[in-house]
Amino acid sequence: MTIISWIILGLLAGAIAKFLLPGRDPGGLIGTTLIGVAGAFLGGWISSRWLDHPITKDFYDGTTWVAAIGGSLVLLIAYRLLFGHSRD
């Protein structure tokens, strides 16, 4: 996948992570979007590095999507714990 594909995947993964973890975020829409993009990269890296699932060239690979959404969830939870309350 190209870098543009990872950014698009990250935007979608960030939206899905926000849907799964509703509540107020300290960074708003832009912060959540950036967390989604970073989470996609983090999830892909963890998946290829430690879970022995290499990154494929296919945008529609389910494992890649799960890794990107999982990475976004982890970063969103960490962001909420560090910079604000999620249930104000």
Buried (B, 14 or more C-beta within 10 A) or exposed (E): BEEEBBBBBBBBBBBBBBEEBEEEBBBEEEBBBBBBBBBBBBBBEBBBEEEEBEBEEEEEBEBBBBBBBBBBBBBBBEBBEEEBEBEE
